[in-house]
Amino acid sequence: MDYKYHQYQGQPSDQFHPKNKGKQVVVSLDIITEPDCEQNNTNDNNHTTDDINDTTITTEILNVNDTFKDWDAVETAVNMFAKYNGFVAIKFHKDLDIIDKTITRRRVYQCWKAGINNPNKVEDITLYRKSSSTKTNCPWQANFYFGKHAADIHLTKFNNSHNHQCNPVSIELASKNLRFSQSILDKIEHYTTKGVQVHDEFDAATMFLYLLKQYEEDLNYIIIPRLKGPSNELIGLFWITSKQCNKLRPKFHNVVIYDNTAKMNRYEMALSLFIGIDNNFKTRVLIQALTKYETQADYIWILQCTLKVTNNLSPHVSYTDGDPAMLAAVQVVYPQTRHLLYIYHIAENIKKKAKALLRNDMVQNFIKDFYHMRNSYTEYQFELRYTKMLTKYELCRSYLEKKLYSSHESWAKYAISKVFTAGVESTQRVESINGVLKKYLD
């Protein structure tokens, strides 16, 4: 191909890099000026139907004024031309008809290496990440136009030059070629909508069947499922073994720790555990349940199941976290039980609230004063320190009055010391069990 040197004065052009302003650059002579619509229509009349079909099929060569029946034929021709020549052509621009937006009037294709990489600038240099780009500001471009009075689509401008080496192997790495084909997508849709569901050993329904088998072998094994809707969706599963029901629960029900594990399994069901403490201060699992939702109704259902299987045997002391739904459920089902809260969860909420309302040293002072108030040995001492906190931390007054003080008998030292708690103050016993479960659940 012959080349001619031109002096570039900086006019807008999609084929030159900005750094080339004022320099001598090589320009291919086959860059064609786009003809107007009337001229296209005149030239279209010179093409027969056979010429159109031949142009659509011939994908190794593209020439200005080639015609195509529709945009699908254009897409096919451009892609085949690019593949034959070892590069990837991408859609760069599209113009729609002003009146009928369903009609595409103009479409521009560029090489996948067109343009330049513009990295995002960051103020903090430590956040800057070095990156590489395959962009070379390649000038290859093909413009197609469908005139208002034309019967076919025309190739109006074609710059068939590259400033990089075309490699048929590297084009496989283009994002355009990394997509699933339509046939594969159809198979995925078929197997997703009509495939047979395979239950593995940790599936909730499979577990339910396993528990039913345990019941067949031991009639004292109690299983209570909770189903929802006409499809009988399993949203809750309560079970207790014969040993738990006949020995552990009646013997070690004085202090019960009730906590939910996070939804750490693939089926998004929370595991509720009722933990007791035996006469050797060892942890005993008394009851277990699975629930899909964590609402007050779900907790009430679980607690009612505990009463049903143990002849209304409720714990003397119950420890839970500060979940409002769980608190309400305990008050409804266990009205005679002394309900206490984990100091760990309260302390974590205290830290978050203090950081949101206070500044600088006031945050640590607030946390320190809270523990000082909480560890009061008498009610009078507690009330005195509580009043001082209201005066000292005016910004936290609403939180202290409405959130903390309303439940202070569930976490204040002077109130807890009056009941037997077996030394429980946190969820440490439950967390140790959770650590074991995480090794087996995904």
C-alpha positions in Angstrom: 0.0 0.0 0.0 1.3 3.5 -0.9 1.6 6.1 1.8 1.8 9.9 1.7 3.0 12.3 4.4 0.7 15.1 5.6 1.3 17.9 8.1 -1.2 17.3 11.0 -2.4 20.6 12.5 -4.4 19.3 15.4 -7.9 19.1 13.8 -10.2 16.4 15.4 -9.5 13.0 14.0 -10.1 9.6 15.4 -7.0 8.1 13.8 -4.3 10.2 15.5 -3.0 10.3 19.0 -3.1 13.7 20.7 0.7 13.6 21.1 1.1 13.6 17.3 -0.1 17.2 17.0 2.3 19.2 14.7 4.2 16.0 13.7 4.5 14.2 10.4 2.5 11.0 10.4 1.7 8.3 7.9 -1.8 8.3 6.6 -3.3 5.5 4.5 -4.8 6.6 1.2 -7.8 4.3 1.6 -9.5 6.6 4.1 -12.6 7.5 2.2 -14.8 10.6 2.7 -18.4 9.7 3.5 -20.8 10.4 0.6 -24.1 12.1 1.2 -27.4 10.2 1.2 -28.5 11.2 -2.3 -25.2 10.0 -3.7 -25.6 6.7 -1.9 -29.1 6.3 -3.3 -27.7 6.9 -6.8 -25.0 4.3 -6.4 -27.4 1.8 -4.9 -29.3 1.7 -8.1 -26.2 0.4 -9.9 -26.1 -2.7 -7.6 -28.2 -5.7 -8.4 -29.6 -8.2 -5.9 -26.8 -10.6 -6.7 -24.2 -7.9 -5.9 -25.9 -7.4 -2.5 -25.8 -11.1 -1.7 -22.2 -11.4 -2.9 -21.1 -8.5 -0.6 -22.8 -10.1 2.4 -21.2 -13.4 1.8 -17.7 -12.1 1.0 -16.3 -11.3 4.4 -12.5 -11.3 3.6 -12.8 -8.0 1.7 -14.8 -4.8 2.6 -15.0 -1.8 0.2 -16.7 1.5 0.3 -20.2 1.4 -1.2 -20.6 -2.2 -0.4 -24.3 -2.8 0.4 -26.0 -5.0 2.9 -29.6 -6.2 3.4 -29.9 -5.5 7.1 -27.8 -4.8 10.2 -27.4 -8.5 11.0 -25.6 -8.9 7.7 -23.4 -5.9 8.5 -22.5 -7.5 11.9 -21.7 -10.8 10.3 -19.6 -9.3 7.6 -17.6 -7.1 10.0 -17.0 -9.9 12.4 -15.8 -12.3 9.7 -13.6 -9.6 8.2 -12.0 -8.9 11.5 -11.5 -12.5 12.4 -9.9 -13.2 9.0 -7.5 -10.3 9.5 -6.6 -11.1 13.1 -8.3 -8.4 15.2 -11.6 -7.7 16.9 -14.1 -5.1 15.7 -16.4 -3.5 18.2 -19.5 -1.3 17.9 -18.4 2.3 18.7 -21.4 4.5 17.8 -25.0 4.2 16.7 -27.5 6.8 15.4 -31.2 6.2 15.4 -33.8 7.7 13.2 -35.1 11.0 14.5 -38.8 10.0 14.2 -38.8 6.2 14.4 -36.3 5.2 17.1 -36.6 1.5 16.1 -34.7 2.3 12.9 -30.9 2.4 13.1 -29.5 5.0 10.6 -25.8 4.9 11.3 -23.3 2.5 12.9 -19.6 2.9 13.4 -17.2 0.0 14.1 -13.7 0.4 15.5 -10.8 -1.8 16.3 -10.7 -3.2 19.8 -7.4 -1.3 20.4 -8.9 2.0 19.4 -8.7 4.9 21.9 -6.2 5.5 24.7 -6.2 4.5 28.3 -7.0 7.4 30.7 -6.2 6.3 34.3 -8.2 7.7 37.1 -6.2 10.3 39.0 -6.2 10.0 42.8 -5.1 12.6 45.4 -3.6 10.0 47.7 -0.5 8.6 45.9 -0.7 5.5 48.1 -4.0 4.6 46.5 -2.5 4.7 43.0 -2.4 1.4 41.3 -0.2 0.8 38.3 -2.1 -0.8 35.4 -1.4 -1.7 31.8 -3.6 -1.2 28.7 -3.8 -2.8 25.3 -5.1 0.4 23.8 -2.9 1.8 21.0 -5.3 4.4 19.5 -5.7 2.2 16.4 -7.3 4.2 13.5 -9.2 1.2 11.9 -12.8 2.3 11.4 -15.8 1.3 9.3 -18.9 3.5 9.0 -22.2 2.1 7.7 -25.2 4.3 6.8 -28.9 3.4 6.0 -30.3 6.4 4.1 -33.9 7.5 4.5 -34.6 6.8 0.8 -32.2 3.9 0.4 -33.2 0.2 0.2 -30.0 -1.1 1.6 -27.2 -0.3 4.1 -24.0 1.2 2.6 -20.4 1.1 3.8 -19.7 4.8 3.5 -16.2 5.2 5.1 -13.5 2.6 5.6 -10.1 3.1 7.1 -8.4 -0.3 6.8 -5.1 0.5 8.6 -3.8 -0.5 12.0 -0.9 0.8 14.1 -0.3 -2.6 15.8 0.3 -6.1 14.8 -2.8 -8.2 14.2 -2.6 -11.6 15.9 -5.4 -14.2 15.4 -4.3 -15.9 18.7 -4.7 -12.8 20.9 -8.2 -12.0 19.7 -9.4 -15.0 21.7 -8.7 -12.9 24.9 -11.0 -10.1 23.8 -14.0 -9.7 26.2 -16.3 -9.9 23.1 -15.1 -13.4 22.5 -15.2 -14.6 26.1 -19.0 -14.6 26.2 -21.1 -17.8 26.2 -22.6 -18.7 22.8 -26.4 -18.6 22.5 -26.5 -22.4 22.3 -24.7 -22.7 25.7 -27.0 -20.1 27.2 -30.0 -22.0 26.0 -28.7 -25.2 27.6 -28.1 -23.4 30.9 -31.6 -22.0 30.8 -33.0 -25.5 30.1 -31.2 -27.2 32.9 -32.0 -24.4 35.3 -35.7 -24.3 34.7 -36.3 -28.0 33.8 -33.4 -29.8 35.4 -33.8 -32.2 38.3 -32.8 -30.8 41.7 -30.1 -32.9 43.3 -30.1 -32.8 47.1 -26.7 -33.3 48.8 -26.1 -34.5 52.3 -26.5 -31.0 53.8 -29.7 -30.1 52.1 -32.5 -29.0 54.5 -35.0 -31.4 53.0 -32.5 -34.3 53.2 -31.8 -33.5 56.8 -35.5 -33.6 57.5 -35.7 -37.1 56.1 -32.7 -38.1 58.1 -34.4 -36.9 61.3 -37.6 -38.8 60.4 -35.5 -41.9 60.1 -34.1 -41.3 63.6 -37.7 -41.0 64.8 -38.5 -44.4 63.3 -35.6 -45.9 65.3 -36.4 -44.0 68.5 -40.0 -43.0 69.2 -38.9 -40.5 71.9 -37.0 -38.6 69.2 -39.2 -35.5 68.6 -39.3 -33.6 65.3 -41.6 -30.6 64.6 -41.5 -29.2 61.0 -42.9 -25.8 60.1 -44.3 -25.5 56.6 -45.6 -22.5 54.7 -47.9 -22.0 51.7 -49.5 -24.4 49.2 -46.0 -25.6 48.2 -45.3 -26.7 51.8 -42.0 -24.7 51.9 -39.9 -25.8 54.9 -39.3 -22.6 56.9 -38.7 -24.1 60.3 -37.4 -27.4 61.8 -37.4 -28.2 65.5 -35.9 -31.4 67.0 -34.8 -32.8 70.3 -33.3 -36.2 70.9 -34.6 -38.6 73.5 -31.5 -38.0 75.7 -32.0 -34.3 75.5 -35.7 -34.5 76.3 -35.6 -37.0 79.1 -32.2 -36.3 80.8 -30.5 -33.1 79.8 -33.3 -30.6 79.6 -35.1 -31.5 82.9 -31.8 -31.6 84.8 -30.0 -28.6 83.4 -32.8 -26.1 82.6 -32.0 -23.6 85.4 -29.8 -21.4 83.3 -30.3 -21.6 79.5 -28.4 -19.7 76.9 -30.4 -19.0 73.7 -28.7 -17.8 70.6 -28.9 -17.9 66.8 -25.9 -18.7 64.6 -25.4 -16.6 61.5 -26.9 -17.9 58.3 -23.6 -19.4 57.3 -25.0 -22.3 55.2 -25.9 -22.3 51.6 -29.7 -22.6 52.4 -29.8 -19.4 54.4 -31.3 -20.9 57.5 -30.3 -19.8 61.0 -29.6 -22.4 63.6 -31.1 -21.8 67.1 -29.3 -23.5 70.0 -30.4 -23.8 73.6 -27.3 -24.3 75.7 -27.4 -25.5 79.3 -24.6 -25.8 82.0 -24.3 -29.0 83.9 -23.0 -29.6 87.5 -19.4 -29.7 86.3 -19.9 -26.3 84.5 -19.7 -28.1 81.1 -21.7 -27.0 78.1 -24.7 -29.1 77.1 -26.8 -28.7 74.0 -30.4 -29.0 75.2 -32.5 -28.2 72.1 -31.9 -27.2 68.5 -34.0 -25.7 65.7 -33.6 -24.3 62.2 -35.5 -21.2 61.0 -35.5 -19.4 57.6 -36.6 -16.1 59.1 -35.7 -14.4 62.3 -39.0 -12.6 63.2 -40.9 -12.5 66.5 -43.3 -15.1 65.1 -40.5 -17.5 64.3 -39.0 -17.1 67.8 -42.4 -17.6 69.4 -42.9 -20.8 67.4 -39.5 -22.2 68.6 -40.1 -21.3 72.2 -43.6 -22.8 72.1 -42.1 -26.0 70.8 -39.7 -26.1 73.8 -42.7 -26.0 76.2 -44.7 -28.5 74.2 -42.0 -31.2 74.3 -41.0 -30.7 77.9 -44.4 -30.4 79.6 -44.2 -26.6 79.9 -40.8 -26.7 81.6 -39.4 -23.1 81.3 -35.9 -22.1 82.4 -35.4 -20.1 85.6 -32.9 -17.8 83.9 -32.6 -17.2 80.2 -29.7 -15.4 78.4 -30.2 -13.8 74.9 -28.8 -11.0 72.9 -30.5 -7.6 72.4 -32.5 -8.6 69.3 -35.9 -6.9 69.8 -37.8 -9.8 68.1 -36.2 -12.3 70.4 -36.8 -10.1 73.5 -40.5 -9.8 72.7 -40.8 -13.6 72.0 -39.2 -14.5 75.4 -41.6 -12.1 77.2 -44.6 -13.7 75.6 -43.7 -17.4 75.9 -41.5 -17.3 79.1 -43.2 -14.7 81.3 -42.0 -16.3 84.6 -38.4 -16.6 83.4 -35.8 -14.1 84.6 -34.5 -12.7 81.3 -30.9 -11.4 81.1 -28.9 -9.9 78.3 -25.3 -10.5 77.3 -23.1 -7.6 78.4 -20.9 -8.2 75.3 -23.7 -7.2 72.9 -24.7 -4.2 75.0 -21.1 -3.0 75.1 -20.7 -3.3 71.4 -23.8 -1.2 70.8 -22.5 1.3 73.4 -19.3 1.7 71.4 -21.2 2.3 68.1 -23.5 4.8 69.6 -20.8 6.7 71.3 -18.7 7.0 68.1 -21.8 8.3 66.3 -22.7 10.9 68.9 -19.5 11.9 70.6 -16.0 13.1 69.5 -12.4 12.5 70.6 -11.8 11.5 74.2 -15.5 11.7 75.0 -16.0 8.3 73.3 -13.7 6.5 75.6 -14.9 8.4 78.7 -18.5 7.4 77.9 -17.6 3.7 77.6 -15.5 3.9 80.8 -18.4 5.5 82.7 -20.9 3.0 81.4 -18.9 0.1 82.8 -18.5 2.0 86.0 -22.2 2.4 86.2 -22.9 -1.2 85.2 -20.7 -2.6 87.9 -22.5 -0.8 90.7 -23.1 -3.1 93.7 -26.3 -1.4 94.9 -29.3 0.1 93.1 -28.7 3.5 94.8 -25.2 3.6 93.5 -26.4 2.6 90.0 -29.0 5.4 90.0 -26.5 8.0 91.2 -24.0 7.1 88.4 -26.8 6.9 85.8 -27.9 10.5 86.7 -24.3 11.7 86.4 -24.1 10.2 82.9 -27.3 11.9 81.8 -25.8 15.3 82.9 -22.3 14.7 81.5 -23.4 13.2 78.1 -26.4 15.3 77.0 -26.1 14.2 73.4 -26.6 10.6 74.6 -29.5 11.3 76.9 -32.2 9.9 74.5 -30.2 6.7 74.0 -29.5 6.3 77.8 -33.2 6.8 78.7 -35.0 4.9 76.0 -32.5 2.1 75.1 -30.3 1.3 78.1 -32.3 2.2 81.2 -35.4 0.5 80.1 -33.6 -2.9 80.3 -31.0 -2.1 82.9 -32.3 -4.9 85.3 -31.2 -7.4 82.6 -27.6 -6.3 82.6 -26.8 -4.2 85.7 -24.5 -5.9 88.2 -26.5 -5.2 91.2 -29.6 -6.8 89.6 -27.9 -9.9 88.2 -26.1 -10.7 91.4 -29.4 -11.5 93.0 -30.0 -14.5 90.8 -28.1 -17.7 90.0 -26.4 -17.3 86.6 -23.7 -20.0 86.7 -21.2 -17.3 85.9 -22.6 -16.6 82.4 -22.1 -13.1 81.1 -21.4 -13.6 77.4 -22.0 -15.9 74.4 -18.7 -17.6 74.8 -20.2 -21.1 75.2 -22.3 -20.7 72.1 -19.5 -19.2 70.1 -17.3 -22.2 70.8 -20.0 -24.4 69.3 -20.3 -22.1 66.3 -16.6 -22.5 65.7 -17.0 -26.2 65.4 -20.1 -25.9 63.1 -18.3 -23.5 60.7 -15.8 -26.3 59.9 -18.6 -28.5 58.5 -21.0 -25.9 57.0 -20.3 -23.8 54.0 
